[in-house]
């Protein structure tokens, strides 16, 4: 199949950017989108031209580093799919494809399709963890967790931190990402002692990193490759309200209901 790519090229953070056109006359429908970029880079390298810079690692939809905007949609047109798992059979012969990096003030472009997503790491460092000493792996039944809570925690823990929610949001909000981390830990007994201090610290860091405010568009959930529900945002807002009414004290176990 023949494809035409318009790819964003930018030499550095402060350099001007532009779209450059690349024609691929013989792409296989079974290729992944990153394999398509690999093929273009091989051609560019043979011409001694600068290859397209893009992030990738596992190429199995696990790490989340492959995030790019494809035809205006984070990770492309296929729902619940990362860019590395998107195959060319989802495009039509002769189609023109526009490829660009995440667009958010908190995600400055480093080069071409590569952005600095360190802001998400800083949100996790702020309080996206528990300080309980767990030691070696405990007996599975030592701490009983209701199945409903375990399911909620597992659903939220599926977040891979790719930033698609930020790229899809008109305000470049990271609310779904933060809510997934808060909901994951807040649903488990081990996360209760710091539950309210956690949400306050993570929201403060999110706001300070330049992410926008959530306005309930719901685009974040539609773009999320792991289909994290905006129900997590409702839980985050509830915890944030409780923290505002009764300022949290770290180290004091939480005894209320979820």
N, C-alpha and C positions, 0 to 999 in steps of 0.2 A: 504494500500500500504506500501511497505517496502522502507525505505530510509536510506542512510548512510551519516552522516554529518562529515566533517572534519572542526573543529571549532578552530579558533585562540584563544589560552589561554596565557595571559600575566599578571603576578601578579601586575605589576606597571610600571610607566613610564620608569624607568631605568632597569627593570628586563628583562631577555631574554624571548622571546616568542617561541611558538611552536604550531603546529596543533595537536589536540587530536581527536580521532575517536569515534563517537557515533552512534550506530545502533538503528533505530526506526522500529520495526517490524510491527506495526499496525496503521500507521498514516492515518487519514481520508483525502481524496482529498479536502474536504470542509474546512479544517483547514487553517488559515492564517499562514504565516511563523513565526510570533511571537508566535502564539499558539503552534507551533511545538517546539520552544525554551522553552516555558513555560513547556511543557510536559517533555522535557529532564531535566529541572531544578527540577521538582517534583521528578523525579527518582533519581537525584543526591542528593537531600535533604533527601530522604528516606534512602539513603546509607550513610548519614552524610558526603557527599563530597561537595566541593565548587561548587556552581552553576555558570553558565555562566553569566557574567555581560554584559548587553546590554541596550541601551537607548530605552525608549518608553514613550509615554504620552497619546495622544488622541486616537491612533489606528484607526483613521478615515482619514488618509492621509492629515491632516491639519497642524500639528505642525512641521513635518520634523525631529523629534528627532530620528526616528527609523533607520537612515541610516547605512547600512552595505553593504559590497561588497559580492555578491552571484555569485559564479562561474565566477568571473572576471568582473562582471557588477554591478555598484552601484544600489542598490534596486532590483537587480535580472533581469530575462530575459524579463519581461513584460513591454512594453513601457508605459509611463505616469502612473506609479504605484509606490507607496511607498512600502517599505518592509512590513509594517503592513497590507497593502491591497493586498499583493501578496498571492495567494492561492496555495496549493500543487497540484492542478489539472494541473498546468503548468509544473509539473515535471513528470517523468516517473517512473513506479514501478521499484525499485531496483537501482535507480540513486544515484550516489555519488555527494554530494553537498559540495562545499568548501565555508566557511564563514569566512570573515576577516573584520577588521575595515577599515575606510578610511585611505589611505596611503598618507600623505602629511606632510612636515616639519612643516607647520603651524598648523597641527592637531595632537599633541602628544597623544599617547595612554595612557589613564589613567588606564584602566584595561580591559582585554579581548577585547570586541568589542566596548568599550566606549572610545571616543576620546574627547579631549578638543577643542570645536569649538568656544572658546571665541574670537578668532581672527576675526570672522565674526561680533561679537557684537562690537568689537573695531572699525571696519570699519564703522558701523552704527553710533556709538558715535562720530566719527570724523566729520560727517556732513550729515548723512542720515536722515535729518529732515528739517522742516521749522520752522523759529522763529517767524512767523506771529502770532499775538494774534487772535485766532479765536473766543474766547468767547463761548457762547452757540451755539447750532446747528443753522446755518444760514438757511434762506429760500432757498429752492432748486434752485430757479431760480434767486437768487440775483446775483450770479456770473455765467455768461453764458460761457459754455465750449462747443466748437464744438464737435459733436459726434465723429469725427475722432480722436481728441485728447483724449476724454474720453475713447474711446476703447483702444487706445495705452496705456494709464495710467493703465486701468484695467488689460490688458494683462500682463504688467510688474509687477503690484502689486500682481499677483498670486504667485510670488516667495515665498517659505516658508523657505528659508534659511537653507536647509538641508545639503548643501555642496556636493551634488552628482556631481555637475559640477567640483568641485575641485578634487574629487576622480577619475573622468573619464579623466581629462586632463593629458596628458603625462608630462606637466610641473607643475601640481598642481596649476593652475591659478584660481583665484576667479573672473575673468573678467566678467563672465556671471552674477554672483551674484551682483557685484557692478553695472554693466550696468543696471540690472533690477531696482535697487533702484534709480539710477540716471535718468533713462528713466521715471519711474513712477512719480517722482516729477517734472522732467523737462518738462513734457507734460501738466502740469496744471498751471493756472495763479498764484496760491499761491506759486509755487516753483520758479518763475522767478527771484525775487530779489537776491537769493543766488545761482542761477543756475551754474555759472562758478566757483565760489569759492567752491561750493559743490564738483564738480567733481575733482578739484585739491586736496582737502583735503582727499577725500575718496581714490583716487589713491595713494597718498602719504602713507596713513595708510596701504593700501593693500600691497604695496611694502615693507614697513617697517616690516610687520608681517610675512614675509617669503614666501609669495605666489610667484609662478613663473610667467613668462610673457606669454601672450596669443600668440599662434602661428597659430591660425585659423584652428585647426584640426576639429572643429565642434563636437567633442565628448561630449562637455558640453551640447549642445542642445539635442543630442540623449539620454543622461542619465537623463535629467531633468524630474522629475515626473510631473511637471506642463507645460512642453513643452514651456518654455520661448525661444523666438527666438533670434538668434544671431544678428538680426537686432538691438537689444538693444545695442550691442557692437559697431555697426556702429555709432549709435547716441552718445554713450559715447565718441568715438574717435573724432567725429566732435566737440563736446563741449570742449574736452580737447585741440584740435587744436586752437579753438577760444580763449580759456583761455590763451594759450601760446602766441598768437599774441597780445592780449590785456589783460594784467593781471587784474583779477577781483577785484572789490572793493565791499566788502559786504555792504548791505544796499542800494545800488543804483539799482533801478529797471532796468531790462533788457528790451530793446525796439526793439530788432531785431526780425527776423522770426525764427520759429522752424526748 
